[in-house]
Amino acid sequence: LRFDVAMAKAYGSLALGINMRALRDGGANPEGPWGTWGPQFVNSAVTISHGKIAPVPGGVLIKSSDRDNIGAVGVSGDTSDNDELAAMAGVAATGLVADPCYK
């Protein structure tokens, strides 16, 4: 199941062009990017993707040195916060840039 969770984190980041922490936090915050529609946006994204999106930290965008999105990585196996740290460290180890969201 961990592979499926990691894949859903990466899929969501790439499909929506944002880190999963931003999706989770924006969806739960009425003052976030989607306002009071946040929970409905997150639920709609998960539903429309047929459950392929896991809106929890651990899915991060991979960016080129020019800050263009070139992919995403998802990690699962620890807490979501630690998954996110592992994903960012793995991307950094390749010499690419992991989008730190707003941390």
Residue pairs with C-beta under 8 A, 6 or more apart in sequence:
2 76
2 77
3 76
5 54
5 58
5 74
5 76
6 58
6 74
6 75
6 76
6 77
6 83
7 52
7 74
8 51
8 52
8 53
8 54
8 59
8 74
9 20
9 54
9 56
9 58
9 59
9 74
9 75
9 76
9 83
10 59
10 72
10 73
10 74
11 49
11 52
11 53
11 59
11 72
11 74
12 20
12 23
12 45
12 49
12 52
12 53
12 54
12 55
12 59
13 19
13 20
13 59
13 60
13 61
13 72
13 74
14 61
14 69
14 71
14 72
15 45
15 49
15 52
15 53
16 23
16 45
16 53
17 61
17 69
18 26
18 61
18 101
19 57
19 59
19 60
19 61
19 84
19 99
19 100
19 101
20 54
20 55
20 56
20 57
20 58
20 59
20 60
20 74
20 84
21 56
21 57
21 84
21 101
21 103
22 33
22 101
22 102
23 42
23 45
23 53
23 55
24 42
24 55
24 56
24 57
25 32
26 32
26 33
26 34
26 38
26 41
26 42
27 34
27 38
27 39
27 41
27 42
27 55
28 38
28 39
29 38
30 36
30 38
32 38
34 40
34 41
42 55
45 53
45 55
46 53
46 55
54 74
56 80
57 80
57 81
57 83
57 84
58 74
58 75
58 76
58 80
58 83
58 84
58 86
58 87
59 72
59 73
59 74
59 84
59 87
60 72
60 73
60 74
60 84
60 87
60 88
60 91
60 98
60 99
60 101
61 69
61 71
61 72
61 98
61 99
62 69
62 70
62 71
62 72
62 73
62 91
62 96
62 97
62 98
62 99
63 69
63 70
63 96
63 97
63 98
63 99
64 70
64 96
64 97
65 96
65 97
67 97
70 96
73 87
73 90
73 91
73 98
74 83
74 87
75 83
75 84
75 86
75 87
75 90
76 83
77 83
78 86
87 98
88 98
88 100
91 97
91 98
92 98
